[in-house]
Amino acid sequence: MPCLVMKFGGTSVADLDRIQRAAERIKHEIAQGYQIIVIVSAMSGKTNELVKWVKETSALYDDLEYDAVVSSGENVTAGLMALTLHKMKVSARSWQGWQVPVRTTDTHTNARIEEIPRENLDRAFSEGMQVAVISGFQGISSKARITTLGRGGSDTTAVAFAAAFKAERCDIFTDVDGVYTTDPRIAGSARKLNKIAFEEMLELASLGAKVLQTRSVELAMRYNVRLRVLSSFEETSDRGGTLVCAEEEIMESNVVAGVAYSRDEAKMTLISVADRPGIAAAIFGPLSKSGVNVDMIVQNISEDGRTDMTFSCPTDQVLRAEKSLQTAKDSGAINYHNLVADETVAKVSVVGIGMRSHAGVAATMFEALHGEGINIKVITTSEIKISVLIDRKYLELAVQTLHDAFELEKAG
């Protein structure tokens, strides 16, 4: 039988009524001839509650016990889903990560999946099980301890199972009905995409789009797992949502697929740094070790052996970056006159595989922003992406302007 993986996020299993609705979707797919693997998240709000309890119990908590507590939310959902399916005369069984087993690295709170052996589930399917309901977000380490995969890790769990079982497709049920050209709350003309390439989705996810976890898209692209993003609040549709697939499956598309944004960005500038070989490593090495996620980097032209170095990072990592750079300065590893942090910026990006073969995307983007009086502070590009830092107060205007400039409301 062909295998189908179905993942239900927290809002899709928020209460017993929604679990019932999800179970009806599962039964519909069984009728289509599929063997089903269901991945479930914790019920909406439950993980935040568990994290809060851990932190209230111990400010300096043990990561191993954090994982033991926080992973329990998915176990509750899996059991309730299996019970609901039983009531509907469907042969289902819940499975926690260690029972499969989902083998992971030993990095607690942010583990990575290393292997999903098929033997236990294959045996259960051969004995008549129709649906395996898997607790998402969790696995087991080489030391036989429960691990978690980081927030949004149930998406990664789903893709990993789809890859391991060579599933025909992996359906991700969430509170939106697909992937849009941009945030519909900002641009009313935003259009739902029928298909989007893995690379485009990966860029959009990493640049601020919240529909799919970045790691899950990376995994899907590596193993060519076809993803479908669907709303759990709409009637069952065999052709709804957005399909995330290989570029070869998309015949024609717009040059730009979408506009993404990140509101919580900061621009940091080291003023008057010695311009010498190895200076970049001396700056960004300590930042990396401190866990600062550096994005855009710009180095000014050198003058009298000194230069300015600008980079962007999330606003919640500014203090960590300042401490790291001050420590490096105190040790003599780097020398700079001043460090200036601007926490009033935002990042706006246009993404599209069509940019590889079309000139003029950057010019269109810059002219559109100039037309609205929006000043660009930093620019970075890749083969299928252009990102700019601008004043945060212009974020919504910039998104709307770029969406209009590239006519994204029109199908490709």
Number of C-alpha atoms within 10 A of each C-alpha: 7 13 17 24 28 25 29 28 22 25 19 25 27 18 14 14 11 17 24 20 16 24 23 16 16 22 18 13 17 16 9 9 12 20 19 24 25 27 30 32 30 28 23 16 12 17 20 13 12 17 16 12 14 19 12 11 10 10 8 9 12 11 15 16 16 21 23 16 16 24 28 17 24 26 22 17 27 28 20 19 25 24 19 20 23 14 12 13 10 18 16 24 19 21 21 24 24 18 13 19 20 25 23 26 19 21 14 23 22 19 22 24 21 13 15 19 15 14 11 11 19 12 11 15 17 9 9 10 17 19 25 23 26 31 30 33 30 34 32 24 23 10 8 11 16 27 33 31 26 17 12 19 22 29 28 27 29 29 32 24 24 26 22 14 19 17 20 16 21 29 25 26 26 21 17 15 18 23 28 24 23 27 21 13 9 14 19 11 19 23 19 17 19 18 23 26 21 25 20 24 27 22 23 28 20 18 22 18 22 14 18 22 20 23 20 23 28 18 17 25 21 11 15 19 25 22 28 23 24 25 20 22 16 12 10 16 10 7 10 16 23 22 24 30 24 17 15 8 12 13 8 11 16 16 21 23 29 30 29 25 26 18 18 16 24 22 25 20 18 20 18 20 20 18 19 11 8 8 16 15 11 16 20 18 15 18 21 14 9 15 12 21 14 15 13 18 17 14 14 13 11 14 11 8 11 16 18 21 22 18 18 26 20 18 19 13 17 20 12 15 23 16 14 22 25 16 14 18 15 11 10 9 13 17 20 17 10 12 16 12 19 14 19 15 23 23 27 24 25 31 26 25 21 18 21 13 9 10 11 9 19 15 10 14 21 16 15 19 21 13 9 12 11 18 14 15 12 17 16 14 13 11 12 19 23 19 23 21 24 23 18 20 13 16 21 16 16 27 23 19 18 24 25 16 14 20 15 22 17 11 13 13
